[in-house]
Amino acid sequence: MTDKKVLKIQFYLNIILAVVLLFKYNDVYFWGYLIILVLTLLLSKNAKAFKLLSIIFFPIIFVDQFTFLINLLIKLLPHFITIIYFLYFIGALTLIVPVTKESYAKIKTPIFRLLASSWLTVSVLATNVVVLKNIEHDTFLYGFNNSAITNGLVVFVYMYCVIKSWGYRFYFNLPFNFSNKKNIIMLILTASLSIWIILFSAFNFMAINWSEVFWNWNFSLINPLDSKKVKNVWELLFFSARAGIAEESERYINLLLLLIIFKT
């Protein structure tokens, strides 16, 4: 099945889903989503109009409505929350692939690619997370969900797919050859130094002697369990990972497109 057909199916399913969610929640957001989807349906014979509306609205509508659908399923089937959440995670990562390959991939002008990518990132990261009321707040699943790392991974999937679709090369910034011992040594040294710098930056202003500046760190001073705002350690860890994934993905594509725009 082609990306175009999958996108059409998603489009029609989201019209139905918007009606269902509207009856269930009667929220102004779903009225807006339904109006936009119906307007897109009326203009579907105009390829340019459909493409423009899909670029602007589909990612946020698809992701947000899918999240509310998962919330509804969790409410109806609370005993299957782990299975439902796993399906949510897999579904979220693949949800915007068709619109990425069918609509975003067809943007020709680099400046419009840059604007579209920035808009998608903001839209996806602004969507709600799943509500897990019946889960203990100190569990892995609760922390993973509240960190919104899934939204960050969605941005990464978009970035990877769209760069490939535009015909650009995608590769991680640090080429690595595991068969080369020097590379392995340098990786270990680089990772170790990076961790040390992070800890040094965190602890040097709290130190009472020189050993506590450089290595004898008191980790209880930054115990996340003492945080007034966040009590789940997993949430802190995955939130940090989400920031790295989403921001570096966006920075990667921004720098790539800016280099192309200003190449002369």
C-alpha positions as a LaTeX table, in Angstrom:
\begin{tabular}{lrrr}
\hline
Residue & $x$ (\AA) & $y$ (\AA) & $z$ (\AA) \\
\hline
Met1 & 0.00 & 0.00 & 0.00 \\
Thr2 & 1.39 & 3.40 & $-0.99$ \\
Asp3 & 1.92 & 6.29 & 1.41 \\
Lys4 & $-0.80$ & 8.22 & $-0.42$ \\
Lys5 & $-3.40$ & 5.52 & 0.24 \\
Val6 & $-2.34$ & 5.16 & 3.87 \\
Leu7 & $-2.60$ & 8.92 & 4.33 \\
Lys8 & $-6.10$ & 8.94 & 2.83 \\
Ile9 & $-7.17$ & 6.13 & 5.18 \\
Gln10 & $-5.72$ & 8.01 & 8.16 \\
Phe11 & $-7.52$ & 11.14 & 7.02 \\
Tyr12 & $-10.94$ & 9.48 & 6.85 \\
Leu13 & $-10.39$ & 7.61 & 10.13 \\
Asn14 & $-9.53$ & 10.89 & 11.84 \\
Ile15 & $-12.77$ & 12.46 & 10.61 \\
Ile16 & $-14.67$ & 9.61 & 12.24 \\
Leu17 & $-12.47$ & 9.82 & 15.32 \\
Ala18 & $-13.06$ & 13.59 & 15.60 \\
Val19 & $-16.83$ & 12.97 & 15.68 \\
Val20 & $-16.48$ & 10.23 & 18.31 \\
Leu21 & $-14.22$ & 12.36 & 20.53 \\
Leu22 & $-16.50$ & 15.35 & 20.08 \\
Phe23 & $-19.47$ & 13.38 & 21.43 \\
Lys24 & $-17.33$ & 11.97 & 24.23 \\
Tyr25 & $-15.53$ & 15.12 & 25.41 \\
Asn26 & $-17.44$ & 17.99 & 23.71 \\
Asp27 & $-14.22$ & 19.97 & 23.66 \\
Val28 & $-13.59$ & 23.05 & 21.51 \\
Tyr29 & $-10.38$ & 21.43 & 20.18 \\
Phe30 & $-12.32$ & 18.62 & 18.56 \\
Trp31 & $-14.77$ & 21.06 & 17.02 \\
Gly32 & $-11.77$ & 22.81 & 15.48 \\
Tyr33 & $-10.23$ & 19.53 & 14.33 \\
Leu34 & $-13.49$ & 18.39 & 12.75 \\
Ile35 & $-13.97$ & 21.69 & 10.91 \\
Ile36 & $-10.41$ & 21.56 & 9.56 \\
Leu37 & $-10.77$ & 17.94 & 8.46 \\
Val38 & $-14.12$ & 18.57 & 6.76 \\
Leu39 & $-12.68$ & 21.66 & 5.02 \\
Thr40 & $-9.75$ & 19.55 & 3.83 \\
Leu41 & $-12.20$ & 16.94 & 2.57 \\
Leu42 & $-14.10$ & 19.56 & 0.57 \\
Leu43 & $-10.82$ & 20.78 & $-0.95$ \\
Ser44 & $-9.36$ & 17.31 & $-1.46$ \\
Lys45 & $-9.70$ & 17.51 & $-5.24$ \\
Asn46 & $-7.34$ & 20.48 & $-5.21$ \\
Ala47 & $-3.94$ & 18.81 & $-4.75$ \\
Lys48 & $-2.15$ & 21.98 & $-3.67$ \\
Ala49 & $-4.79$ & 22.90 & $-1.09$ \\
Phe50 & $-4.85$ & 19.38 & 0.32 \\
Lys51 & $-1.07$ & 19.32 & 0.53 \\
Leu52 & $-0.92$ & 22.70 & 2.31 \\
Leu53 & $-3.61$ & 21.80 & 4.83 \\
Ser54 & $-2.03$ & 18.40 & 5.48 \\
Ile55 & 1.35 & 19.99 & 6.17 \\
Ile56 & $-0.09$ & 22.56 & 8.57 \\
Phe57 & $-2.69$ & 20.51 & 10.42 \\
Phe58 & $-2.34$ & 16.73 & 9.97 \\
Pro59 & 0.59 & 16.07 & 12.35 \\
Ile60 & $-0.96$ & 17.83 & 15.33 \\
Ile61 & $-4.45$ & 16.49 & 14.63 \\
Phe62 & $-3.29$ & 12.91 & 14.08 \\
Val63 & $-1.04$ & 12.86 & 17.16 \\
Asp64 & $-3.47$ & 14.65 & 19.48 \\
Gln65 & $-6.53$ & 12.64 & 18.49 \\
Phe66 & $-4.58$ & 9.40 & 18.69 \\
Thr67 & $-3.53$ & 10.34 & 22.24 \\
Phe68 & $-7.12$ & 10.99 & 23.27 \\
Leu69 & $-8.17$ & 7.70 & 21.69 \\
Ile70 & $-5.59$ & 5.91 & 23.83 \\
Asn71 & $-6.90$ & 7.76 & 26.90 \\
Leu72 & $-10.38$ & 6.52 & 26.07 \\
Leu73 & $-9.20$ & 2.93 & 25.61 \\
Ile74 & $-7.31$ & 3.05 & 28.93 \\
Lys75 & $-10.45$ & 4.32 & 30.64 \\
Leu76 & $-12.57$ & 1.53 & 29.13 \\
Leu77 & $-9.95$ & $-1.23$ & 29.60 \\
Pro78 & $-7.88$ & $-0.25$ & 32.67 \\
His79 & $-6.59$ & $-3.82$ & 33.19 \\
Phe80 & $-4.83$ & $-3.75$ & 29.81 \\
Ile81 & $-3.08$ & $-0.45$ & 30.33 \\
Thr82 & 0.43 & $-1.81$ & 29.64 \\
Ile83 & $-0.60$ & $-3.41$ & 26.33 \\
Ile84 & $-2.54$ & $-0.31$ & 25.28 \\
Tyr85 & 0.41 & 1.93 & 26.11 \\
Phe86 & 2.76 & $-0.27$ & 24.09 \\
Leu87 & 0.41 & 0.04 & 21.11 \\
Tyr88 & 0.34 & 3.80 & 21.68 \\
Phe89 & 4.13 & 3.98 & 21.63 \\
Ile90 & 4.44 & 1.99 & 18.38 \\
Gly91 & 1.52 & 3.84 & 16.79 \\
Ala92 & 2.86 & 7.28 & 17.70 \\
Leu93 & 6.24 & 6.56 & 16.07 \\
Thr94 & 4.61 & 5.55 & 12.77 \\
Leu95 & 1.67 & 7.94 & 12.81 \\
Ile96 & 3.14 & 10.83 & 10.83 \\
Val97 & 5.31 & 8.77 & 8.46 \\
Pro98 & 2.69 & 8.77 & 5.62 \\
Val99 & 2.08 & 12.53 & 5.77 \\
Thr100 & 5.83 & 13.09 & 5.98 \\
Lys101 & 6.53 & 11.04 & 2.86 \\
Glu102 & 3.47 & 12.19 & 0.95 \\
Ser103 & 3.24 & 15.91 & 1.80 \\
Tyr104 & 6.41 & 17.16 & 3.49 \\
Ala105 & 8.63 & 15.22 & 1.10 \\
Lys106 & 7.14 & 17.14 & $-1.84$ \\
Ile107 & 8.16 & 20.56 & $-0.53$ \\
Lys108 & 10.75 & 21.84 & $-3.02$ \\
Thr109 & 11.99 & 25.16 & $-1.65$ \\
Pro110 & 14.56 & 24.89 & 1.19 \\
Ile111 & 13.15 & 27.86 & 3.12 \\
Phe112 & 9.67 & 26.30 & 3.09 \\
Arg113 & 11.20 & 22.99 & 4.18 \\
Leu114 & 12.78 & 24.81 & 7.10 \\
Leu115 & 9.53 & 26.52 & 8.10 \\
Ala116 & 7.52 & 23.31 & 7.75 \\
Ser117 & 9.99 & 21.31 & 9.84 \\
Ser118 & 10.03 & 23.94 & 12.59 \\
Trp119 & 6.24 & 24.03 & 12.62 \\
Leu120 & 5.97 & 20.25 & 12.83 \\
Thr121 & 8.41 & 20.10 & 15.74 \\
Val122 & 6.50 & 22.75 & 17.70 \\
Ser123 & 3.16 & 21.08 & 16.91 \\
Val124 & 4.23 & 17.59 & 17.96 \\
Leu125 & 6.01 & 18.68 & 21.13 \\
Ala126 & 2.97 & 20.75 & 22.14 \\
Thr127 & 0.56 & 17.81 & 22.07 \\
Asn128 & $-0.66$ & 16.21 & 25.29 \\
Val129 & 0.71 & 13.05 & 26.84 \\
Val130 & $-1.42$ & 10.05 & 27.76 \\
Val131 & $-3.18$ & 10.32 & 31.13 \\
Leu132 & $-2.21$ & 7.46 & 33.48 \\
Lys133 & $-4.40$ & 8.02 & 36.53 \\
Asn134 & $-4.38$ & 4.42 & 37.77 \\
Ile135 & $-0.59$ & 4.02 & 37.68 \\
Glu136 & 1.63 & 4.59 & 40.70 \\
His137 & 3.55 & 7.84 & 40.31 \\
Asp138 & 6.93 & 6.29 & 41.09 \\
Thr139 & 6.78 & 3.61 & 38.37 \\
Phe140 & 8.82 & 3.38 & 35.18 \\
Leu141 & 5.74 & 3.62 & 32.92 \\
Tyr142 & 4.44 & 6.73 & 34.65 \\
Gly143 & 7.81 & 8.48 & 34.43 \\
Phe144 & 8.38 & 7.40 & 30.81 \\
Asn145 & 4.98 & 8.75 & 29.78 \\
Asn146 & 5.16 & 12.04 & 31.69 \\
Ser147 & 8.56 & 12.84 & 30.21 \\
Ala148 & 6.90 & 13.05 & 26.76 \\
Ile149 & 9.93 & 11.29 & 25.28 \\
Thr150 & 7.57 & 9.66 & 22.75 \\
Asn151 & 6.90 & 13.09 & 21.23 \\
Gly152 & 10.64 & 13.65 & 20.98 \\
Leu153 & 11.07 & 10.33 & 19.18 \\
Val154 & 8.28 & 11.31 & 16.77 \\
Val155 & 10.33 & 14.38 & 15.83 \\
Phe156 & 13.38 & 12.16 & 15.27 \\
Val157 & 11.39 & 9.78 & 13.02 \\
Tyr158 & 10.12 & 12.74 & 11.01 \\
Met159 & 13.61 & 14.15 & 10.64 \\
Tyr160 & 15.05 & 10.84 & 9.46 \\
Cys161 & 12.22 & 10.16 & 6.96 \\
Val162 & 12.04 & 13.65 & 5.50 \\
Ile163 & 15.81 & 14.02 & 5.02 \\
Lys164 & 15.85 & 10.72 & 3.14 \\
Ser165 & 12.82 & 11.77 & 1.09 \\
Trp166 & 14.46 & 15.06 & 0.12 \\
Gly167 & 17.47 & 13.16 & $-1.17$ \\
Tyr168 & 19.93 & 14.38 & 1.46 \\
Arg169 & 22.36 & 12.19 & 3.36 \\
Phe170 & 21.60 & 11.24 & 6.91 \\
Tyr171 & 24.32 & 10.12 & 9.27 \\
Phe172 & 25.24 & 10.58 & 12.91 \\
Asn173 & 27.83 & 13.27 & 13.55 \\
Leu174 & 30.38 & 10.83 & 14.99 \\
Pro175 & 31.38 & 8.18 & 12.40 \\
Phe176 & 32.51 & 5.13 & 14.35 \\
Asn177 & 34.26 & 1.91 & 13.45 \\
Phe178 & 34.02 & $-0.73$ & 16.18 \\
Ser179 & 36.78 & $-2.79$ & 14.53 \\
Asn180 & 39.30 & $-0.03$ & 15.20 \\
Lys181 & 40.73 & $-0.17$ & 18.74 \\
Lys182 & 41.73 & 3.49 & 18.63 \\
Asn183 & 38.12 & 4.43 & 17.93 \\
Ile184 & 36.92 & 2.40 & 20.89 \\
Ile185 & 39.49 & 4.00 & 23.18 \\
Met186 & 38.55 & 7.48 & 21.97 \\
Leu187 & 34.85 & 6.74 & 22.46 \\
Ile188 & 35.45 & 5.61 & 26.05 \\
Leu189 & 37.61 & 8.65 & 26.77 \\
Thr190 & 35.12 & 11.04 & 25.17 \\
Ala191 & 32.15 & 9.53 & 27.03 \\
Ser192 & 34.04 & 9.52 & 30.33 \\
Leu193 & 35.17 & 13.12 & 29.91 \\
Ser194 & 31.63 & 14.21 & 28.96 \\
Ile195 & 30.18 & 12.60 & 32.11 \\
Trp196 & 32.92 & 14.15 & 34.25 \\
Ile197 & 32.28 & 17.63 & 32.83 \\
Ile198 & 28.55 & 17.31 & 33.56 \\
Leu199 & 29.19 & 16.24 & 37.17 \\
Phe200 & 31.91 & 18.85 & 37.63 \\
Ser201 & 29.55 & 21.58 & 36.42 \\
Ala202 & 26.83 & 20.38 & 38.78 \\
Phe203 & 28.93 & 20.02 & 41.91 \\
Asn204 & 31.76 & 22.59 & 41.77 \\
Phe205 & 29.71 & 25.43 & 43.25 \\
Met206 & 28.50 & 23.20 & 46.14 \\
Ala207 & 31.94 & 21.88 & 47.10 \\
Ile208 & 33.46 & 22.61 & 50.50 \\
Asn209 & 36.93 & 21.26 & 49.62 \\
Trp210 & 38.98 & 20.59 & 46.47 \\
Ser211 & 38.21 & 16.86 & 46.38 \\
Glu212 & 34.48 & 17.62 & 46.16 \\
Val213 & 35.18 & 19.90 & 43.21 \\
Phe214 & 36.83 & 17.25 & 41.04 \\
Trp215 & 35.73 & 13.78 & 42.12 \\
Asn216 & 34.41 & 13.29 & 45.67 \\
Trp217 & 30.85 & 14.32 & 44.80 \\
Asn218 & 27.93 & 14.14 & 47.21 \\
Phe219 & 25.07 & 12.89 & 45.01 \\
Ser220 & 22.51 & 13.33 & 47.78 \\
Leu221 & 22.75 & 17.07 & 47.16 \\
Ile222 & 21.01 & 16.64 & 43.81 \\
Asn223 & 18.71 & 13.75 & 44.73 \\
Pro224 & 15.75 & 14.03 & 42.29 \\
Leu225 & 13.50 & 12.50 & 44.95 \\
Asp226 & 13.89 & 15.76 & 46.87 \\
Ser227 & 12.53 & 17.76 & 43.97 \\
Lys228 & 9.43 & 19.80 & 44.80 \\
Lys229 & 8.09 & 19.44 & 41.26 \\
Val230 & 9.09 & 15.98 & 40.01 \\
Lys231 & 9.21 & 12.92 & 42.26 \\
Asn232 & 9.75 & 10.25 & 39.61 \\
Val233 & 13.41 & 9.63 & 38.76 \\
Trp234 & 12.49 & 7.99 & 35.45 \\
Glu235 & 10.62 & 11.12 & 34.41 \\
Leu236 & 13.70 & 13.26 & 34.99 \\
Leu237 & 15.96 & 10.90 & 33.05 \\
Phe238 & 13.64 & 10.48 & 30.09 \\
Phe239 & 12.77 & 14.17 & 30.03 \\
Ser240 & 16.47 & 14.92 & 29.67 \\
Ala241 & 16.71 & 12.34 & 26.88 \\
Arg242 & 13.67 & 13.81 & 25.17 \\
Ala243 & 15.27 & 17.27 & 25.17 \\
Gly244 & 18.40 & 15.87 & 23.54 \\
Ile245 & 16.51 & 13.83 & 20.94 \\
Ala246 & 14.02 & 16.51 & 19.92 \\
Glu247 & 16.34 & 19.51 & 20.04 \\
Glu248 & 19.26 & 17.83 & 18.30 \\
Ser249 & 16.95 & 16.43 & 15.61 \\
Glu250 & 15.55 & 19.88 & 14.96 \\
Arg251 & 19.02 & 21.45 & 15.06 \\
Tyr252 & 20.33 & 18.85 & 12.61 \\
Ile253 & 17.68 & 19.56 & 9.99 \\
Asn254 & 17.85 & 23.34 & 10.60 \\
Leu255 & 21.61 & 23.47 & 10.03 \\
Leu256 & 21.33 & 21.23 & 6.98 \\
Leu257 & 18.68 & 23.44 & 5.37 \\
Leu258 & 20.43 & 26.68 & 6.35 \\
Leu259 & 23.65 & 25.44 & 4.74 \\
Ile260 & 21.69 & 24.73 & 1.56 \\
Ile261 & 19.89 & 28.10 & 1.65 \\
Phe262 & 23.13 & 30.07 & 2.14 \\
Lys263 & 25.45 & 27.85 & 0.11 \\
Thr264 & 26.35 & 30.70 & $-2.25$ \\
\hline
\end{tabular}
